[in-house]
Amino acid sequence: MTIEIKLGDVVRLRKVHPCGSYEWEVVRVGADIGLKCLKCRRKVLLARDVFGRRVKEFVSKVTN
């Protein structure tokens, strides 16, 4: 099963970031998923399969 991911989506991950935030914005979609922490603005890249395991829920979805 694949997850529909678009730029600008806000997701909540299962584990807390060291800054204390759970929420991330999707800034890149491809083989890797680029995420930006909404609290400290740190950017990370996750492989698509790792992202699928770590995502807990979509906080907001972009509608196109």
C-alpha positions in Angstrom: 0.0 0.0 0.0 1.4 3.4 -0.9 0.7 6.7 0.9 -0.5 9.7 -1.2 2.1 12.4 -0.3 2.1 15.9 -1.7 4.3 19.0 -1.1 3.0 21.0 1.8 1.3 18.2 3.7 1.8 18.3 7.5 2.4 14.9 9.1 2.8 13.8 12.7 5.5 11.2 13.3 5.5 8.5 15.9 8.6 9.7 17.8 9.3 13.2 19.1 12.0 15.3 17.6 14.7 16.4 20.1 13.3 19.9 20.0 10.0 18.6 21.3 7.9 18.7 18.1 6.0 15.8 16.5 4.8 17.8 13.4 6.7 18.0 10.1 6.0 19.6 6.7 6.7 17.7 3.5 9.2 19.7 1.4 10.4 17.1 -1.1 8.7 14.1 -2.7 10.7 11.5 -4.7 12.6 8.4 -3.8 13.3 10.1 -0.5 10.8 12.3 1.4 12.1 15.6 2.6 10.7 16.9 5.9 11.0 20.2 7.8 10.3 20.4 11.5 7.7 23.0 12.2 9.2 24.0 15.5 13.0 24.3 14.9 13.0 24.3 11.0 15.5 21.4 10.8 15.4 19.5 7.5 15.8 15.7 7.1 15.5 13.2 4.3 13.8 9.8 4.9 13.6 6.9 2.5 10.0 6.4 1.4 9.6 3.0 3.2 11.1 4.5 6.4 8.7 7.4 6.2 5.8 5.0 5.7 6.7 3.2 9.0 7.3 6.4 11.0 4.2 8.5 10.0 1.4 8.4 12.5 -1.2 10.6 10.9 -1.7 13.5 8.5 -2.4 16.7 10.3 -3.3 18.6 7.2 -3.4 17.6 3.5 -2.9 19.9 0.5 -5.8 19.8 -1.9 -5.1 20.3 -5.5 
